[in-house]
Every structure is written in structure tokens, then in C-alpha cells.
């Protein structure tokens, strides 16, 4: 294992634990409440067309961006493969939330999560590739 590899694994494990808690924990509506809170705080500074759902989409993308980055760093796989895996994971998360939690799936959340993970994976690719 190269120098610093243990730290990447540790950060990955901690991130996955927090991600699991946010997405599947006892209070799985954490992101929706956070989006409403951000909206309430910024609504006077934003155009009238911006609604809490827009912040929720942004929060999903930001939540999954580290997943793509960490997946490239940990697995050392090509970005395209990691991106496909992250899209698959985003779909599975929505299906699991629909099946096990009192929620309905949202294609918008899948797209936002996938976009965030893909951006993270692209940012993690080695320089010069």
C-alpha cells in the first residue's frame, strides 16, 4: 500500500458510515429538512423561482461527490467504470429507500446523486489523463 493509503481507507469508511446514516438512518429525511433550512436562510438573496427542491438537488449532488472521488482513489479503476458503479449505486439507494423506508423514489434524486458522483470521479482522476 502506498503512503497515505491507510488514511484514504479510513476517510472512505467514515464517509460511508455518515452516508448510510443520512440515507437510511432513523431520520432519513435529513436532506429534505436541510434543504428547507438553507432555503429559509437564503430566500431573500435568491431569485423567487428558487425553491427548497433546488437546494435538495444540490445537496444530493454534493453528498455523492466524495463517493466518486473516494471510489477512484480506493479502487484505482478507470473513471468511466467508477462513474457507472456510482450511477448503479444511486439507483439502488433510491430503490432501497422506496422498499424499506416510508419514501417514494425520485428520478431527480438519482440524477443529482449520479451527477455529483461523476463530478467527484472526474476530479479524482490522475493528472495528465
C-alpha positions in Angstrom: 0.0 0.0 0.0 1.4 3.4 -0.9 2.0 6.1 1.6 -1.3 7.7 2.8 -3.4 4.8 1.5 -4.5 3.9 5.0 -5.8 7.4 5.5 -7.9 7.2 2.3 -9.4 3.9 3.5 -10.2 5.4 6.9 -11.8 8.5 5.3 -13.8 6.2 3.0 -15.1 4.1 5.8 -16.1 7.2 7.8 -17.8 8.8 4.8 -19.7 5.6 4.0 -20.9 5.4 7.6 -22.2 9.0 7.5 -23.7 8.5 4.0 -25.6 5.4 5.3 -26.8 7.3 8.4 -28.1 10.2 6.2 -29.7 8.0 3.6 -31.1 5.1 5.8 -30.9 6.3 9.4 -33.8 6.6 11.7 -34.4 10.1 10.4 -33.9 9.6 6.6 -35.5 13.0 5.8 -32.4 14.8 6.9 -31.5 16.2 3.4 -35.0 17.5 2.8 -35.0 19.4 6.2 -31.5 20.7 5.4 -32.7 22.0 2.1 -35.6 23.8 3.7 -33.3 25.3 6.3 -30.9 26.5 3.6 -33.8 27.9 1.6 -35.1 29.8 4.6 -31.7 31.2 5.3 -31.0 32.3 1.7 -34.5 33.0 0.3 -34.2 36.8 0.4 -30.9 36.7 -1.5 -32.1 34.3 -4.2 -34.5 34.7 -7.2 -38.1 33.9 -6.5 -38.0 30.9 -8.8 -35.5 29.1 -6.5 -37.4 26.6 -4.2 -36.3 24.1 -1.5 -36.3 21.3 -4.0 -33.5 23.1 -5.9 -31.4 23.1 -2.8 -32.2 19.4 -2.2 -30.9 18.6 -5.6 -27.7 20.5 -4.9 -27.3 18.8 -1.6 -27.7 15.3 -3.1 -25.0 16.2 -5.7 -22.7 17.5 -3.0 -23.4 14.4 -0.8 -22.4 12.0 -3.6 -19.4 13.9 -5.0 -17.0 12.5 -2.4 -18.2 9.0 -3.2 -16.9 9.3 -6.8 -13.7 10.8 -5.7 -13.0 8.2 -3.0 -14.1 5.3 -5.3 -11.5 6.4 -7.9 -8.8 6.7 -5.2 -9.6 3.5 -3.4 -10.3 1.2 -6.3 -7.8 2.7 -8.8 -10.3 1.9 -11.6 -10.9 4.0 -14.7 -13.2 6.9 -14.1 -15.8 5.5 -16.5 -16.1 2.3 -14.5 -16.4 4.2 -11.2 -19.0 6.5 -12.7 -21.1 3.6 -13.9 -20.8 2.0 -10.4 -21.9 5.2 -8.7 -24.9 5.6 -11.0 -25.9 2.0 -10.2 -25.4 2.7 -6.5 -27.6 5.8 -6.7 -30.4 3.8 -8.3 -30.0 1.1 -5.7 -30.2 3.6 -2.9 -33.5 5.0 -4.2 -34.9 1.5 -4.7 -33.9 0.6 -1.1 -35.3 3.7 0.3 -38.6 3.1 -1.5 -38.7 -0.6 -0.4 -37.6 -0.3 3.2 -38.4 3.3 4.3 -41.6 5.3 4.1 -40.5 7.1 1.0 -41.1 7.3 -2.7 -38.3 7.1 -5.2 -37.3 10.1 -7.2 -35.6 10.1 -10.6 -34.4 13.6 -9.8 -32.5 12.4 -6.7 -30.9 9.6 -8.8 -29.8 12.1 -11.4 -28.5 14.6 -8.8 -26.7 11.8 -6.9 -25.2 10.4 -10.1 -24.1 13.8 -11.3 -22.4 14.5 -8.0 -20.6 11.2 -8.0 -19.5 11.5 -11.6 -18.1 15.0 -11.0 -16.2 13.6 -7.9 -14.8 10.7 -10.0 -13.7 13.1 -12.8 -12.0 15.4 -10.3 -10.1 12.4 -8.8 -8.6 11.1 -12.0 -4.8 11.3 -12.1 -3.3 14.3 -13.7 -2.5 14.1 -17.4 -5.2 11.6 -18.3 
